[in-house]
Amino acid sequence: MYPDSPFTDTLDTKLVYEAENDSSRSSSTDIDSNFKEIFKWLCTAPKISSFRINTLKTSKQAVLESLKQYLNTGEGKATANCILHERVEDTLIIQFSPISSINVHPKEVVVDKDCGAAVLRGAHIFAPGVLGMVSGCQIGDEVSIYVDIMKTCKRGLQKLFTGSKLHIGNGIVRMQRSELYGADLNPRGVAVEVTETISGCPQISEDLFPPGKILLQNLPSIICVHTLDPQPNEVILDMCAAPGHKTSHIASLMTNQGILIAIDKTAGKTKLLAEHCLRFDAKPQIYVADSSKIFSSSSTNKPLDGPPYPANSFDRILLDAPCSALGKRPQLRNDITNKVLKSYVALQKKLFVVAVNLLKSNGILVYSTCTITLSENEGIVAWALRKFDLELVQPKVHIGSPGFEGTSLTKEQLHLVQRFGPETGIDSIGFFIACFRKKLIS
């Protein structure tokens, strides 16, 4: 059974819905009613997995047939159904159902909440995620997998964990304790091969295919790039690009024709971004820069010169903004503080100002987050429409639900944005997408 709430008692959830400088926001009573179902939904794992097919390297039919064959062999623990998404052309969906009960083995491993969430989404357990493994475990042993809910398990624990824990699945040991713990060790690789989980999600590795052919990616993230609708021979900017999943998707839809600029703040992140794009045959120009500082009214740089850029440099811009990430599922525990929660809006606005300046007239700007808050989503949209010469537009692929009331957005505007949650009927993650067009200057 999943925990009742992933959030700590200290989190004032009403701050989640605060829309700054907007006098029309809903009452506290309405807020509690509207979001009660969302918190319950966030605690559980999605009932689908989605794979984006890299059309630069393979075909959707080839991937579909390969995955169906894998699931039908029994290796994929198939009570799962594999289909092509009817409206998102480069996406494959695997549907499955939670398992009501699973066996408990006498030997156990303990993992942290992030590793546990990944296991429930179909991942195996890699060495860094193992907090504890009972002594005597040998390669090939069956073990039960537990999540340390309250973060009290000390790394290297060798006896049964007596703290607050959640049994999420079972697996087979692939690395011994001696390979996992030690002052001079930096263990890598699969430590426990997961065989079953309470989510019912089959363990499907991208390693089943040659590198760069498919990517396990949340459906709303795929829809986000289709909303941007990149075209060949355009000049496009991905402002917060690492780890590169959306960047490689943009490149695929552009068929690597045109100019794609991908920016992230640190060298480490851009290194991972470059490695991902190389695997996926994506060919962006990558720069290490703070995207809140890449606009300069005095710059004469062309896109390939690197930042800072002058005004009106890009046909389309993706701002997949840093956010509180409250839409991730399953949320087995969330320790975000009120201070951190409230800090994102200022950064999102700062990045948005840069994006609007860099966007050409009649250009397209897509703003997205993987969170559920009103202030980071509808609140940002309402602020942007008041501040800039922007209009919301109907995206090419519109699958999400309307936005939530509580800001100054009209009903028509709420139906142009896309919110993904339990009301959407797509059992993926919490996500938000808004598509803007910069009005022509008369």
C-alpha positions as CSV (number, residue, x, y, z in Angstrom):
1,M,0.0,0.0,0.0
2,Y,1.2,3.5,-0.8
3,P,1.6,6.2,1.8
4,D,-1.4,8.4,2.5
5,S,0.5,11.6,1.7
6,P,3.9,12.2,0.3
7,F,4.3,15.6,1.9
8,T,5.7,16.5,5.3
9,D,3.4,17.9,8.0
10,T,5.3,21.2,7.9
11,L,4.3,22.0,4.3
12,D,1.5,24.5,4.2
13,T,-0.2,23.2,1.1
14,K,-2.2,26.3,0.6
15,L,1.0,28.0,-0.5
16,V,1.0,25.6,-3.4
17,Y,-1.9,27.4,-5.0
18,E,-0.9,31.0,-4.1
19,A,-1.1,33.2,-7.3
20,E,1.0,36.3,-6.6
21,N,-0.7,39.7,-7.2
22,D,-3.9,38.0,-8.4
23,S,-7.0,39.0,-6.4
24,S,-9.3,36.5,-8.0
25,R,-7.8,33.3,-6.7
26,S,-10.0,30.7,-5.1
27,S,-10.9,30.5,-1.4
28,S,-9.0,28.1,0.8
29,T,-12.1,25.8,1.0
30,D,-12.2,25.6,-2.8
31,I,-8.5,24.9,-2.9
32,D,-8.6,22.0,-0.5
33,S,-11.5,20.5,-2.4
34,N,-9.9,20.9,-5.8
35,F,-6.6,19.4,-4.9
36,K,-7.5,16.6,-2.5
37,E,-7.7,14.1,-5.3
38,I,-4.4,15.3,-6.8
39,F,-2.5,14.5,-3.6
40,K,-3.9,11.0,-3.6
41,W,-3.0,10.5,-7.2
42,L,0.5,11.8,-6.7
43,C,1.2,9.0,-4.1
44,T,0.6,6.3,-6.6
45,A,2.7,5.1,-9.6
46,P,1.3,5.7,-13.1
47,K,-0.4,2.8,-14.9
48,I,1.3,3.5,-18.2
49,S,4.9,3.8,-19.5
50,S,5.6,5.8,-22.6
51,F,8.5,5.5,-25.0
52,R,9.4,8.1,-27.6
53,I,10.6,6.6,-30.8
54,N,13.6,8.4,-32.4
55,T,12.4,8.7,-36.0
56,L,16.0,9.8,-37.0
57,K,17.1,6.2,-36.3
58,T,14.2,3.8,-36.5
59,S,10.5,3.4,-37.3
60,K,7.6,3.2,-34.8
61,Q,6.4,-0.1,-36.3
62,A,9.8,-1.8,-35.7
63,V,9.9,-0.7,-32.1
64,L,6.3,-1.8,-31.6
65,E,6.9,-5.3,-32.9
66,S,10.1,-5.7,-30.8
67,L,8.4,-4.6,-27.6
68,K,5.4,-6.8,-28.2
69,Q,7.7,-9.8,-28.8
70,Y,9.6,-9.0,-25.5
71,L,6.4,-8.8,-23.5
72,N,5.0,-12.0,-24.9
73,T,8.1,-14.0,-24.0
74,G,7.3,-13.7,-20.3
75,E,10.5,-11.9,-19.6
76,G,8.6,-8.7,-19.4
77,K,6.1,-10.1,-16.9
78,A,3.4,-9.3,-19.3
79,T,0.1,-8.5,-18.1
80,A,1.0,-5.4,-20.2
81,N,-0.5,-4.1,-23.4
82,C,1.7,-2.4,-26.0
83,I,0.1,0.2,-28.4
84,L,1.0,3.1,-30.5
85,H,-0.5,6.4,-29.3
86,E,-3.4,7.3,-31.5
87,R,-2.6,11.1,-31.5
88,V,1.1,11.4,-30.7
89,E,2.8,9.9,-33.7
90,D,6.2,9.0,-32.4
91,T,5.0,7.6,-29.1
92,L,4.4,4.0,-27.8
93,I,2.3,3.3,-24.7
94,I,2.6,0.3,-22.4
95,Q,-0.5,-0.2,-20.2
96,F,-0.4,-2.3,-17.1
97,S,-2.2,-2.8,-13.8
98,P,-1.1,-2.8,-10.1
99,I,-0.5,-6.1,-8.4
100,S,-2.7,-6.7,-5.4
101,S,-0.2,-8.8,-3.5
102,I,3.4,-10.1,-3.9
103,N,5.5,-12.5,-1.9
104,V,7.8,-11.4,0.9
105,H,11.3,-12.9,1.0
106,P,13.3,-13.3,4.2
107,K,16.3,-11.4,2.7
108,E,15.8,-7.7,1.9
109,V,17.4,-4.7,0.4
110,V,16.5,-1.1,1.3
111,V,16.6,1.8,-1.1
112,D,16.0,5.5,-0.9
113,K,12.7,7.2,-2.0
114,D,14.1,8.3,-5.4
115,C,15.4,4.8,-6.3
116,G,12.1,3.4,-5.1
117,A,10.1,5.7,-7.3
118,A,12.2,4.7,-10.3
119,V,11.7,1.0,-9.5
120,L,7.9,1.5,-9.5
121,R,8.3,3.1,-12.9
122,G,10.2,0.1,-14.4
123,A,13.8,0.5,-13.4
124,H,16.2,-2.0,-12.0
125,I,18.2,-1.0,-8.9
126,F,21.6,0.4,-9.6
127,A,24.4,0.2,-7.0
128,P,24.3,3.9,-5.7
129,G,20.6,3.4,-4.8
130,V,21.2,0.6,-2.4
131,L,21.1,1.8,1.2
132,G,21.1,-1.5,3.0
133,M,21.5,-5.2,2.1
134,V,21.2,-8.0,4.7
135,S,24.4,-9.9,5.3
136,G,24.7,-13.3,3.6
137,C,23.1,-12.1,0.4
138,Q,24.7,-13.9,-2.5
139,I,24.4,-13.3,-6.3
140,G,21.3,-15.0,-7.5
141,D,19.4,-14.7,-4.2
142,E,15.8,-13.5,-4.2
143,V,15.2,-10.5,-2.1
144,S,12.3,-8.2,-1.1
145,I,12.8,-4.5,-1.9
146,Y,11.8,-1.8,0.6
147,V,11.8,2.0,0.5
148,D,13.1,3.9,3.5
149,I,10.2,6.3,3.9
150,M,11.5,8.5,6.7
151,K,15.2,8.6,5.6
152,T,16.5,6.9,8.7
153,C,18.3,3.9,7.2
154,K,22.1,4.3,7.4
155,R,24.1,3.3,4.2
156,G,25.6,-0.1,4.5
157,L,23.0,-1.6,6.9
158,Q,23.5,-5.3,7.1
159,K,20.5,-6.4,9.1
160,L,16.7,-6.2,8.6
161,F,15.6,-2.5,8.7
162,T,13.2,-1.8,11.5
163,G,12.3,1.8,10.5
164,S,9.3,3.0,8.5
165,K,9.5,1.1,5.2
166,L,7.3,0.2,2.2
167,H,7.5,-3.1,0.4
168,I,7.5,-2.2,-3.3
169,G,8.7,-5.3,-5.0
170,N,11.1,-8.2,-5.3
171,G,14.3,-8.9,-7.2
172,I,17.4,-11.0,-7.8
173,V,20.8,-9.9,-6.3
174,R,23.4,-9.1,-9.0
175,M,26.1,-7.6,-6.8
176,Q,27.3,-8.7,-3.4
177,R,27.7,-6.4,-0.3
178,S,31.5,-6.4,-0.8
179,E,31.0,-4.8,-4.2
180,L,28.7,-2.1,-2.8
181,Y,30.2,-0.7,0.4
182,G,33.7,0.4,1.1
183,A,35.8,3.6,1.4
184,D,37.5,3.3,-1.9
185,L,34.6,1.9,-3.9
186,N,32.6,3.7,-6.5
187,P,30.1,1.0,-7.5
188,R,28.2,1.1,-10.8
189,G,25.8,-1.2,-12.6
190,V,22.7,-3.1,-11.7
191,A,22.8,-4.3,-8.1
192,V,19.4,-5.9,-8.0
193,E,17.4,-7.0,-11.0
194,V,13.8,-6.2,-10.3
195,T,11.4,-9.0,-11.1
196,E,8.1,-7.7,-9.8
197,T,6.6,-4.5,-8.2
198,I,3.4,-3.5,-6.7
199,S,2.9,-1.0,-9.5
200,G,2.8,-3.8,-12.1
201,C,5.1,-1.9,-14.4
202,P,7.2,-4.2,-16.5
203,Q,11.0,-3.7,-16.4
204,I,11.8,-2.7,-20.0
205,S,15.4,-1.5,-20.5
206,E,16.3,0.8,-23.4
207,D,19.2,-1.6,-23.8
208,L,16.9,-3.9,-25.7
209,F,17.5,-1.6,-28.7
210,P,20.7,-0.1,-30.2
211,P,21.6,3.2,-28.5
212,G,19.4,6.2,-29.4
213,K,16.4,4.4,-30.9
214,I,13.9,4.8,-28.1
215,L,13.7,6.8,-24.9
216,L,11.6,6.1,-21.8
217,Q,9.9,9.5,-21.4
218,N,6.8,10.8,-19.7
219,L,4.0,11.4,-22.1
220,P,3.4,15.1,-21.2
221,S,7.1,15.8,-21.9
222,I,6.7,14.3,-25.3
223,I,3.5,16.4,-25.9
224,C,5.4,19.5,-24.8
225,V,7.7,19.3,-27.8
226,H,4.9,18.6,-30.1
227,T,3.2,21.7,-28.7
228,L,6.4,23.7,-29.7
229,D,5.9,22.1,-33.2
230,P,9.5,22.7,-34.4
231,Q,9.9,23.0,-38.2
232,P,13.0,22.4,-40.4
233,N,15.1,25.4,-41.2
234,E,13.9,27.4,-38.2
235,V,16.1,28.9,-35.5
236,I,15.1,27.4,-32.1
237,L,16.2,27.8,-28.5
238,D,15.9,25.3,-25.7
239,M,16.7,27.4,-22.7
240,C,17.0,24.8,-19.9
241,A,18.0,21.9,-22.0
242,A,19.8,19.2,-19.8
243,P,19.6,16.3,-19.7
244,G,18.6,16.7,-23.4
245,H,15.5,14.6,-23.8
246,K,13.4,17.4,-25.2
247,T,16.4,18.8,-27.1
248,S,16.8,15.5,-29.0
249,H,13.1,15.4,-29.7
250,I,13.2,18.9,-31.2
251,A,16.1,17.8,-33.4
252,S,14.1,14.8,-34.5
253,L,11.1,16.9,-35.5
254,M,13.3,19.4,-37.3
255,T,15.1,16.4,-39.0
256,N,18.3,18.2,-37.9
257,Q,17.6,21.0,-40.5
258,G,18.0,24.5,-39.2
259,I,19.6,25.9,-36.1
260,L,18.9,24.4,-32.6
261,I,20.6,26.1,-29.7
262,A,20.6,24.2,-26.3
263,I,21.7,25.9,-23.2
264,D,22.2,24.8,-19.6
265,K,24.0,26.4,-16.6
266,T,26.7,24.0,-15.7
267,A,29.5,22.2,-17.6
268,G,28.5,18.8,-16.0
269,K,24.9,19.1,-17.2
270,T,25.9,20.2,-20.7
271,K,28.3,17.3,-20.9
272,L,25.4,14.9,-20.2
273,L,23.3,16.8,-22.7
274,A,25.9,16.4,-25.4
275,E,26.3,12.7,-24.7
276,H,22.5,12.2,-24.9
277,C,22.3,14.1,-28.2
278,L,25.2,12.2,-29.7
279,R,23.4,8.9,-28.9
280,F,20.2,10.2,-30.5
281,D,21.9,11.7,-33.6
282,A,20.7,15.1,-32.6
283,K,22.9,18.0,-33.7
284,P,22.2,21.1,-31.5
285,Q,24.8,23.7,-30.7
286,I,25.3,23.5,-27.0
287,Y,26.5,26.3,-24.7
288,V,27.2,26.6,-21.0
289,A,25.3,29.7,-19.8
290,D,22.8,31.0,-17.3
291,S,19.7,31.4,-19.4
292,S,18.5,34.2,-17.2
293,K,21.4,36.3,-18.6
294,I,21.6,35.3,-22.3
295,F,19.8,38.4,-23.6
296,S,21.6,41.7,-24.3
297,S,20.1,44.6,-26.2
298,S,23.6,45.6,-27.3
299,S,24.7,42.2,-28.6
300,T,25.2,41.6,-32.3
301,N,25.7,37.8,-31.9
302,K,24.2,35.4,-34.4
303,P,22.7,32.3,-32.9
304,L,25.7,30.2,-33.7
305,D,28.0,32.8,-32.1
306,G,26.7,31.8,-28.7
307,P,25.1,33.9,-26.0
308,P,24.4,36.7,-25.2
309,Y,21.8,37.2,-28.0
310,P,20.1,40.3,-29.2
311,A,16.3,40.7,-29.4
312,N,14.3,38.8,-31.9
313,S,16.8,36.0,-32.5
314,F,14.6,32.9,-32.4
315,D,11.6,31.5,-34.3
316,R,10.6,29.2,-31.4
317,I,11.7,28.9,-27.8
318,L,11.1,26.2,-25.3
319,L,11.2,27.2,-21.6
320,D,10.9,24.0,-19.7
321,A,11.4,25.9,-16.5
322,P,13.0,24.9,-13.2
323,C,10.1,24.2,-10.8
324,S,9.1,22.6,-7.6
325,A,8.6,19.2,-9.4
326,L,5.5,18.3,-7.4
327,G,4.0,16.5,-10.4
328,K,6.5,13.7,-10.3
329,R,5.0,10.3,-9.4
330,P,5.0,8.3,-7.3
331,Q,5.7,10.8,-4.5
332,L,6.8,8.4,-1.7
333,R,8.0,11.4,0.4
334,N,8.5,15.1,-0.3
335,D,10.5,17.3,2.0
336,I,10.1,20.6,0.1
337,T,9.9,23.6,2.4
338,N,7.6,26.6,2.1
339,K,10.7,28.8,1.4
340,V,11.9,26.6,-1.4
341,L,8.4,26.2,-2.8
342,K,7.9,29.9,-3.1
343,S,11.4,30.6,-4.6
344,Y,10.6,29.2,-8.1
345,V,8.2,31.9,-9.3
346,A,10.8,34.6,-9.3
347,L,13.3,32.5,-11.3
348,Q,10.5,31.5,-13.7
349,K,9.6,35.1,-14.3
350,K,13.2,36.1,-14.8
351,L,13.7,33.4,-17.5
352,F,10.4,34.3,-19.1
353,V,11.4,37.9,-19.6
354,V,14.5,36.7,-21.4
355,A,12.5,34.4,-23.6
356,V,10.1,37.1,-24.7
357,N,12.9,39.4,-25.6
358,L,14.7,36.8,-27.6
359,L,11.6,35.6,-29.5
360,K,10.8,37.0,-32.9
361,S,7.5,38.7,-33.6
362,N,4.9,36.0,-34.5
363,G,7.3,33.5,-32.9
364,I,6.2,30.6,-30.6
365,L,7.1,30.3,-26.9
366,V,6.2,27.1,-25.0
367,Y,6.3,27.3,-21.2
368,S,6.2,24.1,-19.2
369,T,6.7,22.7,-15.8
370,C,6.5,19.2,-14.1
371,T,4.6,20.7,-11.1
372,I,1.0,21.1,-10.0
373,T,1.1,24.5,-8.3
374,L,-1.1,27.4,-9.4
375,S,1.5,30.0,-8.9
376,E,4.1,28.3,-11.1
377,N,1.6,27.5,-13.9
378,E,-1.6,29.5,-14.4
379,G,-0.2,32.2,-12.2
380,I,2.8,32.6,-14.6
381,V,0.5,32.6,-17.6
382,A,-1.8,35.3,-16.2
383,W,1.3,37.4,-15.3
384,A,2.8,37.0,-18.8
385,L,-0.4,38.0,-20.6
386,R,-0.7,41.1,-18.5
387,K,3.0,42.1,-18.9
388,F,3.8,41.2,-22.6
389,D,2.3,41.4,-26.1
390,L,1.6,37.7,-26.1
391,E,-1.5,35.6,-26.8
392,L,-2.3,32.0,-26.0
393,V,-2.7,29.7,-29.0
394,Q,-4.2,26.3,-29.6
395,P,-1.4,23.8,-29.9
396,K,-1.1,21.2,-32.7
397,V,-1.5,18.4,-30.1
398,H,-3.9,19.3,-27.3
399,I,-4.5,16.4,-25.0
400,G,-4.3,17.9,-21.5
401,S,-7.2,19.2,-19.4
402,P,-8.0,22.9,-19.0
403,G,-6.2,24.9,-16.4
404,F,-7.5,25.5,-12.9
405,E,-9.5,28.6,-11.9
406,G,-8.0,30.8,-9.3
407,T,-6.2,33.4,-11.4
408,S,-7.4,36.1,-13.8
409,L,-7.4,33.8,-16.8
410,T,-10.7,33.6,-18.7
411,K,-12.4,30.2,-19.4
412,E,-11.3,30.5,-23.0
413,Q,-7.7,31.0,-21.9
414,L,-7.9,28.1,-19.4
415,H,-9.0,25.8,-22.3
416,L,-5.9,26.8,-24.3
417,V,-3.4,25.7,-21.7
418,Q,-2.8,22.0,-20.9
419,R,-2.8,20.6,-17.3
420,F,-2.0,16.9,-16.7
421,G,-3.4,15.3,-13.6
422,P,-6.0,12.7,-12.5
423,E,-8.8,14.7,-14.3
424,T,-7.0,14.3,-17.6
425,G,-7.5,10.6,-18.0
426,I,-3.8,10.2,-18.9
427,D,-2.2,8.3,-16.0
428,S,1.2,9.8,-16.4
429,I,2.7,12.6,-14.3
430,G,1.6,16.0,-13.1
431,F,2.6,18.5,-15.8
432,F,1.6,21.9,-17.3
433,I,2.0,23.4,-20.8
434,A,1.2,26.8,-22.2
435,C,1.8,27.9,-25.8
436,F,2.2,31.6,-26.6
437,R,2.6,33.6,-29.8
438,K,4.3,36.9,-29.7
439,K,2.0,39.5,-31.3
440,L,3.1,41.2,-34.5
441,I,4.4,44.8,-33.8
442,S,2.1,47.1,-35.8
